[in-house]
């Protein structure tokens, strides 16, 4: 398992070892071909787009499997705790079968407070039309009968 987390798969031809993935730096080897370099961007974007779901699902699993014991594995910093709380809330509100590829986690966050049918409808529209967070927020407000501040 730890080996799977130790590399960033770029393509069938290239993987970056864990030593290249530092908290504040991505160390790239000399002589990368342009297509390989471009593939690294795609891999990083996949990780970025998935991280919120992974953290939320990780927390839900920990709560279910370990109860209160899971809290000893959480960070002590208040900002980090607050972020994890949001990831958990979104993951709990939107089950995996409702999550949409190509729709950012942030757009999903905007719809997390809606009922399941509204989530499904709004996420389908977001996927079809490429909605931003702002557009989803407006649609959520409309669905809840609120007037968007931008229209006031």
N, C-alpha and C positions, 0 to 999 in steps of 0.2 A: 504494500500500500504506500509506504513512504517513498518508494522508488517512483511510483506513478505521479506523485506530487513534486518530484524533484526536477522534472523537465517541463519545458514549455514546448509541446509539439508544434512544429511549424509546418512540416510537410513530411511525406514519406522519406525524403532525403535528408532532412535536417532536424535535429532537436537541440535545444539549448540546455546545457547542464545547469543544475541548481546554482553553481558558482557564478553563473552569468546573471542570475536573478537576485539582485540585492535590493533592500528596501528603498534605497534612494538612487538606484542606478541600474540600468540594463547594460551589461558589458557585452558588446558584440565582437565576435572574432573578426580579424582582418580578412579582407578578400571576399566578402559576401557578394554573391551575384545579386543584381537588382531584383529579380523575381523572388529570391529567397528573402531579401530584406523586406519586400512588400508583403510576403506571406507572414512575416513576424508581426506586422501591424494587424493583420486579420486575426491572428491568434490572441494578441493582446486585447483587441476589441471584444473577442468572444469571452475572455476571462472577465473583462470589465462588465460586460452585459450580464454575466452569470453570477457575479460575486454577491449581489444583494440576495438573490434566491438561495444561494448556497449557505450564506450566513443565517438567513431566516429559517431554512429547513434544518440546519444544524442545531439551532436553538430549540425548535419544536421537538426534534428527536431527543435532545438532551433532557428537556422537561419531561417528556413522556417516559423515557427509559430510566432516568436517574432521579426524578423528583427534585427536591431542594438541593441535592448534592451537586447538580449541574452548575449552580451559581458559583461554586468555588473555582470554576474554570473560566469565568467571565472576567474581563478587565476591570480594574478598580477605578479607572478614570471615569468621571461622570459623563464627559462628552462621548466616550466610547460606549458606555452603557446606554445612553440615549439613542445613539445610532443603531445599536443592536436591537433595542426595543422597537424601533421603526421597522427594521428588516423582519423581525419576528411577526409584527402585526400584519405586514403586507403578505408574508408567506402564509400566515394563518387565514387571512381573509380571501386569498385567491389560491385555490388548490392547483396543483400542477397541471391537471387536465384543462384548466381554464387559461393558463398562461400562454401568451402568444409570442412565437418566434418573430423577430423583426420589430417588436414593440418593446421599447426600453423599459427597464425596471421602474424608472421614474414615472413613466406614463401609467404603468400598472398601479403605482402608489396612489396616483390621483383618483383612481376608480375603486380603490380598496374599501372605501366606506359605503359603497353602494350595495344594493341587494344583488344576488346572483344573476338574475335575468338582465338587470341593467348592466352589470359587469360584462356579461357575455356579449350583449348588443354593442356596448361602447367599445370594447376591445376589438370586436370584429371590424367596426368602422375605423378604429385607429390603425388596424393592420392594413385594411384596404386603402386608406387615404393617407397613411404616413403622418399621423397626428403628432404634434409636439405636446409637451406637458401643458402648456398654456391652452392649447385647443382642447385637450381632454378636460382640464379644469373648467373651461367654459361649458362643455357638454355635460359634465357632472352637475354643475350649477343649474343648467337648464332642466336636467332630468329631475332635480330636486325642487324645481320651481323657484329657484333664486335668480335674481337679475345679476348679470355679470357686472362687476365694477367698471369694466371698460365701456359698458354701454350706458352708464349713468351720467 
